[in-house]
Each structure stands twice: as C-alpha cells, then as structure tokens.
C-alpha cells in the first residue's frame, strides 16, 4: 500500500508540474525583428586621453529594449511573478577607428521594428545602452575597458567624459575580477576610486543626431 500511495503522490506532483509549465507565459525566443529601413541616425564620437598606449581591439554593442512601456509583452509568470520573456535585442554596429585616440560609430534610434510580437499591441523600442569596449592587446585574458551611454545620454547630445584607472591598461584579469571595468563619471570616480584624476584614462563620448538618414 505504501508503494501505491507513493506512486499516486508522484503522479500528482508530475501532473501539477505539467500544469505549471502549461500555464507559463514565457516566450523564450520571441523572434524580434530589425527595422529594414531605419532613418534616425546618430553618430557617436569617442575621444581617448591619457592612455599609456594604443588599443589593439575595440568593439561596440547597442542593446535595445522594449519600451517605454512593456504592456505589449506577455504577462509575468502567475506563480513566481517573474517575467522570463526576453525584452531586449543586441546589435553590434561597425566601429570606425579615426586614430589611435578616436573612434566613431553609428546608432539608429529606430533600429528595431515596431510590431505586435505577442498579440497584445505594438511593441516600441528604446536604447537601453550603447557600450564601447577597448582592449589594449586584444587578449581575452586581460581586463577590458568599457564605457556606457544610456538612452537619455545619447539623446542629450552633450559631451560626457568617463574615467578608468590607468593601472588597468593591459593588466591580466584575476579569477575573481570582472571581465571588464566600467568607466565612471568624475563624481563617481572621485567617490569610489580616487579624488586625483591625473592617473586616469578618460574617454569623452558625444552623440550627434543627423536626422532622417535618406
């Protein structure tokens, strides 16, 4: 009888689990699409100062997220309250190296297609962030230097200067150390690193919207 009760309990647990899975709102691969004819072009210039040497590798990543609201997306999970459906899409623009101390890249504010992806209304998109990553030697074992711009900072079109410790240039990453070091604004650097900015590498980022790209 004990074995019979255990079997019934196991079947009930499996049935309940199947019910939870069946009730899931997750869409793990939502098939987001890029805009085939983007027009709102923004050019970002990055100027580097104070580096002890060149950067042999550099890249850009722009993450777009559904917004400014997410009402078009599936509801959160009924039991956990979590929202497991991805709400972002990454694009890697080409990066133009103007000189050893200057880079340029293009961002399109309308890079993603506004569509009804989930049958709940049209999903719009905003930039989550644009990230420039610099690697002194290009080795995956070294600490890379990353600088981020938010959607608001891209739209502001004002020069923004960020700082890294110069000692990070070309250093090998320790096991407990993050893959990249994010540059900090002056007030953050002075608070969390040092009030002295003389021993830093800085990058000044500035976005300029060119309007409709015909």
C-alpha positions as CSV (number, residue, x, y, z in Angstrom):
1,X,0.0,0.0,0.0
2,X,2.9,2.4,0.8
3,X,4.3,2.0,-2.7
4,X,0.9,2.6,-4.2
5,X,0.5,5.8,-2.2
6,X,4.0,7.0,-3.2
7,X,3.2,6.3,-6.9
8,X,0.0,8.3,-6.7
9,X,1.8,11.2,-5.0
10,X,4.5,11.1,-7.6
11,X,1.9,11.2,-10.4
12,X,0.1,14.1,-8.8
13,X,3.4,16.0,-8.5
14,X,4.2,15.5,-12.1
15,X,0.7,16.5,-13.1
16,X,1.0,19.7,-11.1
17,X,4.4,20.5,-12.6
18,X,3.0,19.9,-16.1
19,X,0.1,22.3,-15.2
20,X,2.6,25.0,-14.1
21,X,4.6,24.6,-17.3
22,X,1.4,24.6,-19.4
23,X,0.4,27.9,-17.7
24,X,3.7,29.6,-18.4
25,X,3.6,32.9,-20.2
26,X,7.2,32.7,-21.3
27,X,8.2,33.2,-24.9
28,X,11.8,32.3,-24.8
29,X,12.5,33.0,-28.5
30,X,10.2,35.9,-29.5
31,X,11.8,36.4,-33.0
32,X,12.3,40.2,-32.7
33,X,13.0,41.9,-36.0
34,X,15.2,44.8,-37.1
35,X,13.8,47.7,-39.0
36,X,14.7,47.2,-42.6
37,X,14.7,50.9,-43.3
38,X,16.0,52.8,-40.3
39,X,16.3,56.6,-40.7
40,X,17.1,58.2,-37.3
41,X,20.9,58.0,-37.4
42,X,23.1,59.1,-34.5
43,X,26.9,59.4,-34.8
44,X,28.9,58.8,-31.6
45,X,32.4,60.1,-31.3
46,X,34.8,58.6,-28.6
47,X,38.0,60.5,-27.9
48,X,40.5,58.9,-25.5
49,X,43.0,60.8,-23.4
50,X,45.8,59.6,-21.0
51,X,46.2,56.1,-22.3
52,X,49.8,54.8,-22.0
53,X,49.5,53.0,-25.3
54,X,47.1,52.1,-28.2
55,X,44.2,49.7,-28.1
56,X,44.6,46.8,-30.5
57,X,40.9,45.7,-30.2
58,X,37.7,47.7,-29.9
59,X,34.0,46.9,-30.3
60,X,30.6,48.4,-29.8
61,X,27.4,46.8,-28.6
62,X,24.0,48.6,-28.6
63,X,21.2,47.0,-26.6
64,X,17.6,47.9,-27.4
65,X,14.8,47.1,-25.0
66,X,11.0,47.2,-25.4
67,X,9.7,50.5,-24.2
68,X,8.9,53.0,-22.9
69,X,6.2,50.6,-21.6
70,X,6.1,46.8,-21.8
71,X,2.3,46.4,-21.9
72,X,2.7,44.7,-25.3
73,X,4.6,41.7,-23.7
74,X,3.3,38.5,-22.2
75,X,2.2,38.7,-18.5
76,X,4.6,37.8,-15.7
77,X,4.5,34.2,-14.5
78,X,1.3,33.6,-12.5
79,X,3.1,31.8,-9.6
80,X,6.7,33.2,-9.5
81,X,5.8,36.7,-10.6
82,X,8.9,36.7,-12.8
83,X,9.0,38.0,-16.4
84,X,11.0,35.4,-18.3
85,X,10.4,36.5,-21.8
86,X,13.5,38.4,-23.2
87,X,12.7,42.1,-23.6
88,X,15.9,43.2,-25.3
89,X,17.9,42.8,-28.6
90,X,21.6,43.4,-29.2
91,X,23.1,45.0,-32.3
92,X,26.8,45.3,-33.0
93,X,27.5,48.3,-35.2
94,X,30.7,48.7,-37.1
95,X,33.4,50.8,-35.4
96,X,35.5,53.3,-37.4
97,X,39.0,53.9,-36.0
98,X,39.7,57.5,-36.8
99,X,43.1,57.5,-35.0
100,X,44.8,55.8,-32.0
101,X,42.7,58.0,-29.8
102,X,39.5,58.5,-31.6
103,X,36.6,56.2,-32.7
104,X,33.3,56.7,-34.3
105,X,30.2,54.6,-34.7
106,X,26.6,54.9,-35.8
107,X,23.5,54.2,-33.8
108,X,19.9,54.2,-35.2
109,X,17.2,55.2,-32.8
110,X,14.7,53.3,-34.9
111,X,16.9,50.2,-35.5
112,X,14.2,47.8,-34.3
113,X,10.8,47.1,-35.9
114,X,7.8,48.2,-34.0
115,X,5.4,45.3,-34.3
116,X,2.7,43.3,-32.5
117,X,5.0,40.4,-31.5
118,X,2.7,38.9,-28.8
119,X,-0.8,39.7,-30.0
120,X,-1.1,42.4,-27.3
121,X,-0.4,45.5,-29.2
122,X,2.5,47.1,-30.9
123,X,5.9,47.0,-29.1
124,X,8.1,50.0,-29.4
125,X,11.8,50.2,-28.7
126,X,14.3,52.4,-26.8
127,X,18.0,52.2,-26.4
128,X,19.0,50.5,-23.1
129,X,22.6,51.4,-23.6
130,X,25.5,51.7,-26.1
131,X,28.8,50.3,-24.9
132,X,32.2,50.9,-26.3
133,X,34.8,48.2,-25.2
134,X,38.5,48.7,-25.5
135,X,41.2,46.0,-25.2
136,X,44.9,47.1,-25.1
137,X,46.3,43.9,-26.5
138,X,43.1,42.1,-27.7
139,X,43.8,39.2,-25.4
140,X,40.7,37.6,-23.7
141,X,42.8,37.2,-20.5
142,X,43.2,41.0,-20.0
143,X,40.8,43.4,-18.3
144,X,38.8,45.2,-21.0
145,X,37.7,48.8,-20.5
146,X,34.0,49.5,-21.1
147,X,32.2,52.9,-21.4
148,X,28.4,53.0,-21.4
149,X,25.9,55.6,-22.7
150,X,22.2,55.4,-21.7
151,X,19.3,56.4,-24.0
152,X,19.0,59.7,-22.2
153,X,22.7,60.4,-22.7
154,X,22.5,59.6,-26.4
155,X,19.6,61.9,-26.9
156,X,21.2,64.7,-24.8
157,X,24.0,65.2,-27.4
158,X,26.3,66.6,-24.7
159,X,29.9,65.5,-24.3
160,X,30.3,63.1,-21.5
161,X,33.7,62.2,-20.0
162,X,34.3,58.9,-18.2
163,X,37.4,57.6,-16.4
164,X,39.3,54.4,-15.8
165,X,42.4,53.8,-13.6
166,X,45.4,54.0,-15.8
167,X,46.9,51.0,-14.0
168,X,44.2,48.8,-15.6
169,X,45.8,49.2,-19.0
170,X,47.0,45.8,-20.2
171,X,46.6,44.0,-16.9
172,X,45.6,40.4,-16.8
173,X,42.3,39.5,-15.2
174,X,42.4,37.7,-11.9
175,X,39.9,34.9,-11.4
176,X,37.7,36.9,-9.1
177,X,37.9,40.0,-11.2
178,X,35.1,41.0,-13.7
179,X,35.8,40.6,-17.4
180,X,35.6,44.4,-17.9
181,X,36.0,47.6,-15.9
182,X,33.2,50.2,-16.5
183,X,34.4,53.8,-16.8
184,X,33.0,56.2,-14.2
185,X,31.8,59.8,-14.3
186,X,34.0,62.2,-12.5
187,X,31.9,62.4,-9.3
188,X,31.7,58.6,-9.2
189,X,35.4,58.2,-9.8
190,X,36.3,60.6,-7.1
191,X,34.0,58.9,-4.7
192,X,34.8,55.3,-5.4
193,X,38.4,55.4,-6.8
194,X,40.4,58.5,-6.1
195,X,40.0,62.3,-5.9
196,X,43.1,62.5,-8.1
197,X,42.2,62.3,-11.9
198,X,45.8,62.7,-13.0
199,X,46.5,58.9,-13.2
200,X,43.5,58.0,-15.3
201,X,42.5,57.1,-18.9
202,X,39.5,59.1,-20.0
203,X,37.1,58.8,-22.8
204,X,34.8,61.6,-24.0
205,X,31.6,60.4,-25.7
206,X,29.4,62.6,-27.7
207,X,26.3,61.7,-29.8
208,X,25.1,63.8,-32.7
209,X,21.7,63.0,-34.4
210,X,21.8,63.5,-38.1
211,X,18.0,63.4,-38.5
212,X,16.5,61.3,-41.2
213,X,19.1,59.2,-43.0
214,X,18.0,59.2,-46.6
